[in-house]
Every structure is written in structure tokens, then in C-alpha cells.
């Protein structure tokens, strides 16, 4: 078993509080990703778990035992850093075995563990090379191998892919996901890239300003963001967020007038909302389509053609820009005048406090229509 529990964890530097009371449960064999913008405290939180930063207040439990005062080397954790931190004069095998040598493990046992880790990471043919003879992805695998040989309770990753090019990051994401399954290990991973979080995590922890904004599965955060910050951060392209004003309230939902002057009925529970209240309507790009009888007029500013998909950046009334996901063969191009049709069931609504207003049905997005071409 390898669980990690945080209870009201806080970190201060002098009078400045960086981590502001974090509560979190990481289950055995779970892949948890800390995600958020630069400076949100995700790496600091990871370093506190590792023992590289002291805990100002609160309790850190590893397998149920309080670990606040246990040194980094004795917590049973292994950390993979953003920089590979390999010894340039050592071979791959020696780099991977270095911590075992310091621990007094016999040469035979060291080589057995190195060979096992190298086979998992496909590093066998590279064991006698030095770091300068390796690619960036290979160096990162060596750094991961150095962690594997220690057989830790928990693996900690601090933005390990940020130094790699885009294609290699995709490949390494796949390899890390396969590694997690093969090792059946508990992993905590830090990144500012929400695509990495969405594609690898069992559970995502969204942080901002040292506070946990929301915890949940990737699809839970995507379809049910708790607030405007999570709605705008999770998803690529990001959710369209449009200001609006309440003009009607029924048992079936709230009718909002957008800046374009168009009314839209959103199926949310708005008992506390009144006519004239300011709200924000959130619409994912895939829940908007081009249609000749669409209710929102606009002009295409930019067309991003990605092959199977096309993203259209469209200016609508009120100097708002909306991103629409369309088929790859969508014919619309720059400066075209188009009309947009919105699927109300795919809309979100946020009050003036930035918090999401609950939908009338938890499964409001199941039957959302795919974006497509304009009707003939």
C-alpha cells in the first residue's frame, strides 16, 4: 500500500503564505496530477511531500504514518526533476545505480535492479553510454530509471517533460502512462500543461494561488468545472466565456441575454437569480456549430486547420471572440460572415461570484451534437 494524505497543509516564507491549507487524499496506485499556472504552488507542494521543503503547519501522512519530521531519504519516495540531473562522467548504468551504491547495496544486486529497470524503460542497449551521447527523451528515461531502482512507495515527478520538444512530449506521456500501469505504483505529477494532466491523470488537482480550486477526474473537471478559473483552465482550446444578463427564470432553466443581444436558455438551477443579474455563460468549442439559421452572427478572424478538425476564431457582437470546433473540411475562411448555433445543454453558467450554477441534469452533455458544417 502507498497512500499520501495531506491535512490542512500550509507553507509560509516569513509572513507570506504560499500554500494555504491543502487537504488531499492520494489513493494507492493512483496517478494524481497537480496542475495550475506558474506560481500557483504546485511544485512547492510536491517538494513538501518529498521533504525538500519544510511544512509550516498541517499533517503529511504516508501510508497513514505522520511524515512531517521524517527526512527525505527515509520517506520511501523517489523524485524525478525537470532537469535530468545526471552525472556527465558516469555511464547510464552507473547513474541509475548511484543511489544504491550510496546505500551500500552489493554490486550484483545493483546490476540486477538496473537491468530490470532498463528493460522496463527500453534502455538496455544504452547502459554503457554517457549522458552526452543520449537524446533528451533517453536522458529523461535514465532519470526515471534512477527512481525505479529504489523501488519507492511513491514516485514524484516535477514537470519532467517540459524540456522536451512537442513530439517527444507526446511519446513520453504514453510511456509514462504505460509505466504507471506496469509498475502498479502511486505517482504524483506536477505540470502547467493541462493537456498532460487530461491525458495521464486518474485524478487532477487544480491549484491557484496556493489553494485547491477543484479535485476530480479529467472528464469531471472538463464537464463540471466548479468555477470560472477551472472552466477557463481545463480544455484546449479553452471554454468560451461570454458575459450575459438574466432576463428570465423558469423551472426548466435560466434565459440569458448575451452581449450580442441574443437570448439563450440554459438548463441550470437558478432559484437565487433574478432578472438583471449579471452572469457568465460558458460554451465549449465543440458545442457550437455553424448554421445558416444560427442565432449568433459573427465574422471569421482566424482559421486553424489541423487536418481532422478545424478551429474557427469568430468575432461576435460586443468585441467578443468565440472559438468553434468544426470538421476538418469546413470551407469557412477569414472574413467570412457566419452564423452560430449553440447547444443549450452544452452551456455552463457562472454567477457573479465566479462559482458554477448547477445544471438541472448531471448528464446534460451526454447527447451534445458534434460541430459540423453549415446547413445547406
ABEGO torsion letter per residue (X at the ends): XBBBBBBGBBBBBEABBABBGBBBBBBBGBBBBBBEBBGAGAAAAAAAAAGABBBABEBBBBGGBBAAABBAAAAGBBBBBABAGBBAABBAAAAAAAAAAAAGBBAAAAAAAAAAAAAAAGAAAAAABBAAABBAAAAAAAAAAAAAAAGBABBBBBGAAAABBAAAAAAAAAAAAAAAAAAGBBBBBBBABAAAAAAABABBBBBBGGBBABBEBAAAAAABBABAAAAAABEOBBBBBBBBBBABBBAAEBBBBBAAGBBBBBBBBAAABBBGBBBBBBBBAAABBBBAABABBBBBABBBBAGABBBBBBBBBGGBBBBBBBBAABABBBGBBBBBBBBAAABBBBBAAGBBBBBABAAAAAABBBBBBBBX
